[in-house]
Amino acid sequence: MEHMFATLGGIHMLICIGMDVHAKKLTCYGIPFDEGDVEAEEFCTEFNREFKVMSGEKKDMIRLSKWLKDVDHSILIESGSKTHEVFWTLTDNGCTVVVANANDLFRITMSVKKTDFHDCRELASYMRRRMLGEKEFSVCLMVDSVWLNRRQMCRLYAAAASDLSDLRRRIRSYMLVRGITIEDLGRDIVSEASLKKLEEVADVPMGFLIEEARWKTAEQKRILKAIEKEFADVPHYNLLKSIRGFGPVTSSYLTAMIIDINRFDSPAAFAAYFGIVPKQRESAGHSKHCGITRRGDDVARQMLLTATMVHVGNDRDRVSSITNMYYRLRARGMPNKKAMTACTNKMTRIIYAILKDGREYRE
């Protein structure tokens, strides 16, 4: 390796590298950006021999970064469970790494040759074509440890909320099976007032369900308290909370997904990130709008839809442009769900504007 660095010390070259990442091993393949670059071709031959298959341990990734220290390069990897560790280890040691959305890499996902070596060769080719100007895939944002923890907190809350929703269904199902009816039972069956009424008629199984409901509710409250403390001084979070219908849960989750509004080129790109833009189908020179793409994070998209619905529902005086748009679309005969989706698309554009300008929402 020392001889290789000495030979290439004064040579300027550009290498495109594909890296297939697994839990315990990495497969690499490098190609020259310029197919006529003899020196780069020689370097890639040596590189591929050395790193065709390597362990996923940190020491081997550092060794790879030393090989690339004096060479211009770009490494392309797919998004996955180990991607974050590989990305930050290589980046912290001076490597240039790009993470691609795996769903966009059709040459890999649709290939009949599913081998690690084939995949990393395709990744290298994807990287070279991107550097030549083709945009075949979207680049994933790799967040640092602070934002990774914030995202995880938000996802823990979402998981806890989902568990409580499931528990509500189980309690109501049990009541139905056992013929249990209680007058004036609260709308939220896991609220403390409702649980106290259920205790009056509870048998042993119902007692366990009540105990589980109290534990999960307390867990959810603890997570929410931690989220509010963590996001208290985050500007995007406070700007989102200024919008009617956007509480701490929705605001924190969206903030954790957005992180930096400047990474979106336009309001349309921002809406597309959450999958709230229509698909397009083209045939015989005609294009047709279909349902929304539903790309991106499902929970974030559902929170946006729900928050927009709350925004409209709480605006009885119709002072919001979103509310006026909703009733205008309904008056034209548009179904409720479709009208609300269109309003959510407009809401993403309003969010983009206030985050860009750094000013709170005004009706």
N, C-alpha and C positions, 0 to 999 in steps of 0.2 A: 504494500500500500504506500509506503514512503517513497518508493521509486516512481509510482504512478503520479503522486503529487508533484514530485520534482520535475517530471517530464512535462506536466501540464501547467506548470507554474505561470508561464507568461501567455497562455493561450486563452482566448475568449471564445466561449462556446455556450450553447444553450441546449439543455437536455430536458425532455419531457418524460416523466416517470409515472407509470401506473402502479398502484399498490393495492393488492387485494388483502383485506384485513379479516383475520379470524381471531378467536379468543386466545389461542396459544401460538399462532404462527402468522407470518406476513410473507406474501409472495410479491416480488418486485420485477419490473421490466422497464428498461429505459430505451428511448429512441432519440436520435438527434432531431432538433427542431428543423434544421436544414439537412435534408437527405443527402446533399452533396458534401457535407462536412466530414472529411476523412478522419480528422483528429477526434471529433465527437463520436464518430462511429467506433473508433478504437476504444475510447473511454467507455462507451455503452457495453461493448463486448466484455470488458473486464468487470464492469459494474454488475452486469447480468450474471456473470459466472460467480461473483462473490455473494450477491444478495438475491439470487433466484428464489431461494427458500431460506427464511431466517426465523428465529423465535420472536415472539411478541414481547420479550423482556426489554426493560428500559435500557439496559447496557448495550444491547444490539442495535437499538434505534439510535443511540448516541454514536455508535461506531459508524452507522450509515451516514449520519449527519457530518461526520468528519471527512468521509469520502467526498461529500458534496460541498465542502467548505469553500473551495476556490473555483467552483463551477456554477455558472448561472443555471438554475433549474426550476422546475415546477412539478410538484407531486400531486397527483389526483387520486383521491380515495372516495369510496362510497360512504354515505351516512349509515351508521349502524351502532350497535351497543358499545363497541370498543373504540369507536371513532374519536371520541373526545380525548381519551387518554393518548392515543397515537398522535392526534393533531397537536396537542399542547406539548408533548415530549419533543416532537420534531421541531415545532415552531420555536420553542424555548432554546433549542440548540442551533438556531440559525437557518432552518430549512423553510422553503416556500411551499406551503401546503394549501390545496384547494379541496373542499369537501363538496361533492355533488349529491343532489337529490337522487336517491337510487331509483325512484320511479321514472325518472327521465332517461335513464340509460338503456334504451330499448335494444341496442346491439348486444347488451349483456342479458337483460331479462328475457328477451325473446330468442336467444341463441340456443341451438341444439347441442352445442359444445360447452357444456357447463363444467369447465375445469378452472382451477385457480390461475393457472398459467395463461389460459385463453382470456380470462377476465382482466388480468392485469395488462395484457397486451392491448386489449380494447380500450382500457382506461388511458393508457399512454397515448393512443391514437385520438381519443376524445380530447385530451389535453392539448395536443398539437393543433387539432382543428380549431379549438377554442382560441388559441393564441393567434391563429390565422384569421380570426374574425367570426367564426361560426358560433352560434349560441344554441347548442343542442340540449343543454341542461341548466337548471337553476342552481346557484351556489348557496349552500347552507351557511347560516351564521353560526359560528362556533363561539359560544359565550364563555366568559371566564368563570372562576369558581364562585364569585359573589353572585352573579346572575344565575348560575346553575343552581345554587342553593335556593334562590328566590323562586325560580321556576318549580323546583321540587316542592317547596312549601305550598305553592298554589295548586299543584297537582294533588298533593296530599289532601287539601281541603276539598277539591273536586271529588276525589275518591270517597272521602268521608260523607259528602253530601249524597253521592250515589248509593252508598251503603244504607243511609237513613231512608232514602226513597224506597229501596228494596224492603227494608224493615217495615215501613208503613204498609206496603202491600201484603206482607206476611201477616201482620196483625189483623188487618181487615179480612183477609182470607180466613184466618183462624176464627174470627168472630162470626163470619158467615157460616162456616162449617159447624160450629158449636151452637149456633142460634143465639148468640149474645147480642142484645140490643141495649143501648144506653141513650136515654134522651139527653139532649143538649150537650152531646159530646163535641168537643172543640173541632174546628176545621182541620187543625194539625193534630193528628192522632198521637204524635210523640211529644207534644208540648207537656209541660209539667202538670197543667190543669187536667188535661185528658188522661194522663197516666194515673193520676190520683183517683179518677173515676173508674178507670179500668181495674185498679187494685181492689176496689170494693167487690168485684165479681170474679176476680182472677182465680184460676186453678193453678196447678203447678206449671204446666207449659206456658200459660199466659204470664206467670210470674217471671219466668226466664226471659220472655220477650220484653217485658217491662224493664227488667234489669239491663238487658242489652241496649234498649233504647236510651236509657239514662246514661250509660257509659259512652255510647257513640255520640250523643248530644254534647256531653262534657268534652269529649275529644275534639269535636268540631269547633267548639267555643275556644278551646286552648289554641288550636291552629289559627283561628281567625285573629285572636289577640296577638299572636306572634307575627302574623302577616301585617296587621295594622302598624305594629311597632317597626317592623323592617322597612315598610314602604313610606313611612311618615314623611320623610324628607326627599322622596323621589319626585321630581317635577312632573313627569308624565302622569304619575298616579294621581296627583292632586288636580291636574288639569282635567283628567277623565272624570273624576268625582264631581266636577262642577256641572256635568251634564245630567239633566233630569233622568232618573232611571238607572244611573250607573252608581252602584254602591261600592263598598270596599272590596268585595269579592271579585266582581267583574272588572273593576278598575285595576286591581293588582294583577289579575291573570292576564289581561290584555297588555299591561305594561311589561310584564315578564316576557311576553311573546314579541312585543315590538322592540323593546330595549332602546333602539336608536331610530327615530323617525327619518333621519337623513339617509338611511340606506335604501329608502324607497324613492324611485325617480319621479313618481307622479301619484295622484290620488287613485288612478286606475290600477296601478301596480300594487298599491296598498290594499285596495279592495280584493284584488286577485289573490293576495297573500292569505286571506281568510276564506277564499273559495266562494265569495259572494258576488260573482260575475257570471253572466250566462255563458254556457258552452256555445260553440258555433259549429254547425254542420254545413259543409259545402259540397254541392253536387251540381254538375252540369252548369257551372258558372253562377249558381245561385247560393247564397248563404242563408242559413236559417238559425235563429236563436232558439236554444233549448233551455233546459233547466240549468241551475247554477252548477259550477264545476265541483264544489264541495272539496276543494283541495285545502291543504293546510291542516291545522289543529282542529279536530271536531269539537272539543269542549269550548275553545275560543269562539268558534263560529256560532255555537248554540247560545253562548252567553251574550254575544252581540245581538242575536235575534231576540232573545228574551228581554234584554235591556231596552231595545227599541220598542218592543211591545209594551213594556211598562211605561216608557217615555210617552207613548201615544195615549195609553190608558189613563195616565195621571194628568194629562193636559186637557182638562175639561173646557177651558176657555179658548182652546185652539190658537194659542199664541206661537206655537212652534211651527216652523216650516215643514218639519217631518210630519207632524199631525195633519196639517193642511194637505200635504201630498197624499197621505193615507186616505183621507175622506174623499179627495178628488178622484183617486183611482177606484175607490169602492163605488162612487157615484157613476163611474163609467162602466160598471159591471164586472170589474176585475175581482176574482175570488180573494177572500181574506188572506190566505197564506201567501199568494203571489204578490198581493199589495204590500204585505208586511216585509216580504223579502226585498222588494224594490226599495222600500223605505230604509231597510237595513243597509242596502248598498249606498244610499245617500248619506246615512249616518256615518259610514266609514270615511266618506269624503269630508264630512264636517270634522270628524276626529283628526283626520290628516291635517286639516287647516289649522285647528287650534294647537296641535302639537308642534307644527311647523312655526307658527307665530308666537307660541309660548304665552297665549292669552286664554283666560278662562272662557267657558262657553256662555254666550248670552242669547236669550230667546230672540 
